[in-house]
């Protein structure tokens, strides 16, 4: 019998989650003097990059269709 199940998924922390966790711990311990929005930037960075990409694509579409 084959034990390879195609429906299994990996769970765990990704790179950006681990980076955010490190930033939070170092902020709480006093090693960082950053503001909290900088500490949580690894979480919001990809979302903001996606919004920026969609906005640029929309602008390019408007310019090419004009």
Rosetta silent file (secondary structure, phi, psi, omega in degrees, C-alpha in Angstrom):
SEQUENCE: XXXXXXXXXXXXXXXXXXXXXXXXXXXXXXXXXXXXXXXXXXXXXXXXXXXXXXXXXXXXXXXXXX
SCORE:     score description
SCORE:     0.000 S_00000001
   1 L     0.000  140.951 -178.384    0.000    0.000    0.000 S_00000001
   2 L   -88.297  127.690 -179.690    1.257    3.478   -0.863 S_00000001
   3 L   -90.351    0.006  179.547    1.531    5.886    2.082 S_00000001
   4 L   -80.053  108.403  179.568    1.783    8.994   -0.124 S_00000001
   5 L  -101.315  121.863 -176.822   -1.492   10.833    0.364 S_00000001
   6 L   -74.008   -8.387 -178.769   -2.023   13.672   -2.097 S_00000001
   7 L   -95.221    2.141  179.660   -4.405   15.416    0.320 S_00000001
   8 L   -79.398  145.691  178.155   -1.825   16.078    3.033 S_00000001
   9 L  -127.375  150.415  175.403   -0.714   19.626    3.632 S_00000001
  10 L   -83.085  141.244  173.815    2.235   21.068    5.475 S_00000001
  11 L  -126.481  155.240  179.979    1.522   23.235    8.453 S_00000001
  12 L   144.855 -176.984 -178.763    3.845   25.431   10.391 S_00000001
  13 L   -87.054  138.463  174.188    5.378   28.840   10.425 S_00000001
  14 L   -88.968 -179.492 -177.388    6.755   30.408    7.279 S_00000001
  15 H   -60.857  -45.525 -177.315    9.766   32.669    7.002 S_00000001
  16 H   -68.564  -32.004  176.417    7.805   35.910    7.447 S_00000001
  17 H   -67.639  -42.371  178.522    5.976   34.543   10.498 S_00000001
  18 H   -65.609  -41.484  178.216    9.236   33.533   12.142 S_00000001
  19 H   -61.649  -42.867  177.365   10.756   36.929   11.302 S_00000001
  20 H   -62.948  -41.888  178.714    7.751   38.695   12.839 S_00000001
  21 H   -62.080  -42.190  177.632    8.005   36.517   15.942 S_00000001
  22 H   -62.973  -43.567  179.167   11.699   37.385   16.301 S_00000001
  23 H   -62.729  -42.002 -179.148   10.924   41.096   15.913 S_00000001
  24 H   -64.364  -45.326 -179.262    8.134   40.950   18.514 S_00000001
  25 H   -63.388  -44.362 -179.834   10.301   39.129   21.052 S_00000001
  26 H   -68.472  -30.482  175.998   13.230   41.512   20.569 S_00000001
  27 H   -68.503  -44.236 -179.640   10.866   44.507   20.844 S_00000001
  28 H   -65.736  -37.866  179.914    9.360   43.186   24.083 S_00000001
  29 L   -76.906   -8.446  175.334   12.805   42.452   25.512 S_00000001
  30 L    91.842    8.606  179.022   13.912   45.980   24.690 S_00000001
  31 L   -79.616  -21.590  178.078   16.538   45.192   22.045 S_00000001
  32 L  -113.925  140.672  175.781   14.595   47.090   19.362 S_00000001
  33 L  -111.105   18.594  179.558   13.378   50.656   19.624 S_00000001
  34 L   -68.660  158.740  171.833   11.296   50.415   16.451 S_00000001
  35 L   -75.846  162.866 -175.135    7.649   51.384   16.405 S_00000001
  36 H   -66.450  -29.190  179.832    5.163   48.528   16.406 S_00000001
  37 H   -68.176  -30.361  174.142    4.125   49.071   12.793 S_00000001
  38 H   -72.049  -34.638  178.871    7.725   48.353   11.737 S_00000001
  39 H   -63.660  -39.397 -177.997    7.793   45.257   13.934 S_00000001
  40 L   -93.372    8.736  179.589    4.705   43.870   12.185 S_00000001
  41 H   -60.210  -35.029  177.569    5.774   44.949    8.675 S_00000001
  42 H   -60.026  -25.381  177.239    6.759   41.399    7.606 S_00000001
  43 H   -78.319  -43.335 -174.857    3.084   40.431    7.964 S_00000001
  44 H   -86.014  -19.295 -178.278    1.686   43.443    6.098 S_00000001
  45 H   -54.856  -52.063  179.189    4.473   43.755    3.519 S_00000001
  46 H   -62.856  -34.473  178.396    3.217   41.071    1.102 S_00000001
  47 H   -67.809  -44.101  177.921   -0.343   42.384    1.323 S_00000001
  48 H   -65.392  -36.448  177.636    0.788   45.934    0.592 S_00000001
  49 H   -64.788  -39.308  177.813    2.957   44.680   -2.289 S_00000001
  50 H   -65.087  -43.527  178.055   -0.068   42.911   -3.798 S_00000001
  51 H   -62.693  -41.773  178.363   -2.219   46.040   -3.496 S_00000001
  52 H   -64.002  -41.807  178.283    0.551   48.098   -5.108 S_00000001
  53 H   -62.281  -43.876  178.962    0.884   45.582   -7.952 S_00000001
  54 H   -63.947  -41.054  179.692   -2.881   45.643   -8.612 S_00000001
  55 H   -63.963  -44.176  178.976   -2.878   49.456   -8.580 S_00000001
  56 H   -64.867  -40.717  177.995    0.022   49.658  -11.044 S_00000001
  57 H   -63.085  -37.659  178.777   -1.640   47.094  -13.330 S_00000001
  58 H   -65.978  -43.026  178.443   -4.853   49.150  -13.234 S_00000001
  59 H   -63.379  -44.523  179.631   -2.961   52.349  -14.135 S_00000001
  60 H   -62.380  -39.621  178.230   -1.147   50.609  -17.010 S_00000001
  61 H   -63.897  -40.771  178.639   -4.472   49.263  -18.283 S_00000001
  62 H   -65.032  -39.757 -178.504   -5.976   52.755  -18.192 S_00000001
  63 H   -69.832  -42.275 -176.551   -3.018   54.232  -20.066 S_00000001
  64 H   -73.262  -24.275 -179.512   -2.916   51.547  -22.767 S_00000001
  65 H   -91.349   -4.089 -177.813   -6.682   51.726  -23.373 S_00000001
  66 L   -76.993    0.000    0.000   -6.754   55.529  -23.671 S_00000001
